[in-house]
Amino acid sequence: MSKSTIAMVLGDPAGIGPELIARLLGQPQVRAQAQVILIADEAETRRGMDIAGVAFPYRKVRSLESLAFSDDTPLLYDFRGSTTGEFARCEASVMGGRYCLDTLELALGLTREGATDAVLFGPLNKTSLHMAGMAHNDELHWFAERLDFHGPFCEFNVLDNLWTSRVTSHVALAEVPGLLDQARVLEAIQLIDQALRRNGLARPRIGVCGLNPHNGDNGSFGREELDIIGPAVRTAQALGIAADGPYPGDTIFLKVQGDASVFDAVVTMYHDQGQIAIKLMGFSRGVTVQGGLPIPITTPAHGTAFDIAGQGRANAGAIHQAFDIACRMGAHRH
């Protein structure tokens, strides 16, 4: 595989994003792994280095029209977007949200046009984004709008070699049964199968959760497994996807432990069915992949951590994992 070119942004400057980027790019092996264009305010970049106690070399560029990499040194495009003045620290703000949206807009454009292969961003704060005018519930839908993408998409959560996706996401639990149908379950299976293939797996093994306790006990308390989920799994199998299930939600994650794992991915029916398990298994290493979109976009699964921002204590495990995934998925775009 050829080396990927990654468009990188700091995330919310009020949080731990600048520190995480500094810790990441402070590692020579990271800088050797991909070509990086960092779209960020130079002062915030240097502040992140100061907080992390880590410095990394960079070369400033005046334009994004022609990116020329001569060695492993990251390029820095010094950019504030429409913001001026001091950023708020350790709290949500209009200016922090605006800065995130402006830098992400440039990163998306570069990657959509093929100048870069993938986007990696530091943690965002949804309150800041909404204060700055983002009308969507989450950044995934904002990404889809900016990319003018109208196909299916879904947030994936990744922990080490285990990927999870869900059929429904940010909706009330009472609404979940009415939102399930065979087409949506099949779509979720297909999306994560495609993403894992782009991540380098030739034939991903996918486990599918049921909805009800004990899979509904053969229809005794719920028929979703019999009428919706099971048929969708069989359709996926007929299409050549290595899917299996449904499995009860309280036992499927016992099948994905370490080297004995029987699945590369788990498809869940609702948000917390997978999120609780994945965060208990390794919250500090979790990664979010904006799945189904035409370009790879990754970020740490944790938030901006305002409570420890500026203290030099942020764990860079998740952003390193997000970088590795961005590199692999970016390389498979070629």
GUSE-790541 format. One record per residue (C-alpha): residue in three letters; x, y, z. Coordinates in steps of 0.1 Angstrom, whole numbers, plus 5000, padded with zeros to 4 digits. Each point is the difference from the previous one (the first is absolute). Example, Ala and Ser with C-alpha at 12.3 -4.5 7.8 and 13.67 -1.06 7.14 Angstrom:
REM GUSE-790541
ala512349555078 ser501450344993 
//
This chain:
REM GUSE-790541
met500050005000 ser501250354993 lys500350255028 ser496950195009 thr499650385002 ile498050105030 ala498150335004 met500150075038 val498350255022 leu500350085037 gly496449985011 asp498650235026 pro502850225013 ala498350025034 gly500649635005 ile502849744998 gly500249994962 pro503150224995 glu501849805027 leu499149674983 ile501150114966 ala503350115015 arg500549675017 leu499249814968 leu502250204976 gly502850015026 gln500649634992 pro502549964971 gln498449664990 val496650184996 arg501650274978 ala501649724979 gln496749814996 ala498150274979 gln500350344985 val498150255022 ile498650344992 leu498950165033 ile497350264995 ala500250205032 asp500850335016 glu503850005006 ala499750165034 glu497549725011 thr502349744986 arg503050135020 arg497850035031 gly499249634996 met503749924999 asp500650215031 ile497249825019 ala501249654988 gly503650085006 val500849884965 ala501250184969 phe499749884965 pro501550154968 tyr497850154974 arg500250214968 lys497650284994 val498250024967 arg498350314986 ser497549814977 leu498149684999 glu499949994962 ser503349814996 leu501349805030 ala503649894996 phe501549765025 ser503749964999 asp500549785031 asp498149895031 thr499550355013 pro496350095003 leu498750314982 leu498250275020 tyr497450224983 asp499650285026 phe496250065000 arg497650165024 gly496950004978 ser497650285009 thr501150015036 thr502150285017 gly501250065035 glu500649765029 phe498249675002 ala498049905030 arg501749735021 cys498449695016 glu496550114989 ala497650004971 ser500150314978 val498850144967 met503550074989 gly501349665008 gly497149844981 arg500550234970 tyr503849934999 cys499249624999 leu497550044972 asp502350224979 thr503049785003 leu498049694993 glu498550164969 leu503450044986 ala501149655009 leu496949854984 gly500550204968 leu503649894997 thr499149635004 arg496950014978 glu502250154972 gly502749735004 ala502850225013 thr499849805033 asp498849655006 ala498350025034 val499050245028 leu501049975037 phe498650255025 gly500550065037 pro497049995024 leu497150234993 asn497450145024 lys496449984987 thr498950295021 ser502750224985 leu499049884965 his496350085005 met500950345015 ala501950074968 gly497049924979 met500249624992 ala496449904996 his500549634999 asn499849775031 asp503649884994 glu503050074978 leu499549684979 his496850154984 trp501950344996 phe502849814982 ala497549834977 glu498450334991 arg503350174993 leu501149714978 asp496650014982 phe499649635008 his496549855000 gly500749635004 pro500049795033 phe502450095027 cys500649905036 glu502450075029 phe502449715007 asn501749955033 val503349825000 leu502049855029 asp503349844988 asn498949744975 leu496350005008 trp497650234981 thr496450075009 ser497150164982 arg496350055008 val496850004981 thr498550295020 ser502050265018 his499150335017 val496349935005 ala497849935030 leu500149645011 ala496249984996 glu500350074963 val502549734992 pro497649704993 gly498050214975 leu503250114982 leu501249644994 asp499349834967 gln501949744978 ala501350274976 arg501550215028 val501649705018 leu501549884967 glu501350354992 ala501850015033 ile501649674993 gln501150104965 leu501450335012 ile502349855026 asp501049724976 gln501150264974 ala501850215026 leu502049705013 arg501049904965 arg501350364995 asn501949955033 gly501849704985 leu497949695009 ala499249784970 arg496949845016 pro498950165033 arg498149785025 ile496950185012 gly497949915030 val496550155002 cys498150075033 gly496449935007 leu497850265015 asn498149835028 pro501349825032 his501149644991 asn499250084963 gly496350015009 asp500049645011 asn498649874966 gly497350274999 ser498949985036 phe500950375006 gly500650164967 arg500249884964 glu502650244986 glu502649724999 leu497749774981 asp498450254976 ile502650274994 ile503649935012 gly500349634991 pro498750044965 ala502450304995 val502949795011 arg499149734976 thr499750254971 ala503550135009 gln501349644999 ala498549954966 leu501950314988 gly503349845010 ile500450195034 ala501349795029 ala497250115024 asp498549795027 gly497250045026 pro498050145016 tyr501849945033 pro498650125034 gly501450345008 asp501249895035 thr502349734986 ile501250104966 phe502950215014 leu501349695018 lys500849874965 val502450284991 gln502649985027 gly503650024989 asp501649744977 ala497149765004 ser497650254984 val497649854975 phe498950334986 asp501750314985 ala496850215005 val496850005019 val496850174986 thr497750125028 met496450114999 tyr500350325021 his502650245014 asp500749875035 gln499849634990 gly503550034986 gln501350325016 ile499949875036 ala501949694991 ile502650174979 lys500750275025 leu500349755029 met502549814979 gly502350294994 phe498750365001 ser503450174996 arg500849814968 gly496650034982 val499850164965 thr497050144981 val499949944962 gln497550204980 gly498849704980 gly498549994966 leu501250344988 pro502050034968 ile503250095019 pro501649855032 ile499550215031 thr501249905034 thr500250145035 pro500449885036 ala496849885015 his500550205032 gly499050365004 thr501850335005 ala500749925037 phe499650365012 asp500749885036 ile503749924992 ala500650234970 gly503350205003 gln501449775027 gly502249784978 arg498349685011 ala498149904968 asn500449644989 ala500949984963 gly499149634996 ala496750064981 ile501350274977 his502949774990 gln497549724992 ala497950254980 phe503250104981 asp500849644992 ile496549944986 ala500150324980 cys503349894985 arg498749654990 met496750124986 gly501750284982 ala502549774984 his497149784987 arg498550294981 his502949984975 
//
